[in-house]
Amino acid sequence: MEVVLKIILVIASLGLIAAVLLQPGKSAGLSGAISGGAEHLFGKQKARGLELFLSRLTMALAVVFFVLSLVVAYFVKAA
């Protein structure tokens, strides 16, 4: 059981890394660095299509990774 959970944890972590790296940058250049925080703060986000899918996939994989990490840690400590 522990080995299967560790394998799933590795797959989830690789998927999380890939999902984060596939996301496009939110702003480019110096002007984006200055105004990017204000746009994010006031909710000027129009994520659609692939960008929205990657954002949701990242959140889901992060939750799966966190939960699996806790479960694997519990099984390792119990053994």
URKA-V366437 format. One record per backbone hydrogen bond with DSSP energy under -0.5 kcal/mol. CO is the residue of the C=O (numbers start at 0). NH is the residue of the N-H. Records with the same first field share a line. If there is no record, write none. Layout:
CO = NH ; NH
This chain:
0 = 4
1 = 5
2 = 6
3 = 7
4 = 8
5 = 9
6 = 10
7 = 11
8 = 12
9 = 13
10 = 14
11 = 15
12 = 16
13 = 17
14 = 18
15 = 19
16 = 20
17 = 21
18 = 22
19 = 22
27 = 31
28 = 32
29 = 33
30 = 34
31 = 35
34 = 38
35 = 39
36 = 40
37 = 41
38 = 43
39 = 42
42 = 44
47 = 50
48 = 52
49 = 53
50 = 54
51 = 55
52 = 56
53 = 57
54 = 58
55 = 59
56 = 60
57 = 61
58 = 62
59 = 63
60 = 64
61 = 65
62 = 66
63 = 67
64 = 68
65 = 69
66 = 70
67 = 71
68 = 72
69 = 73
70 = 74
71 = 75
72 = 76
73 = 77
74 = 78
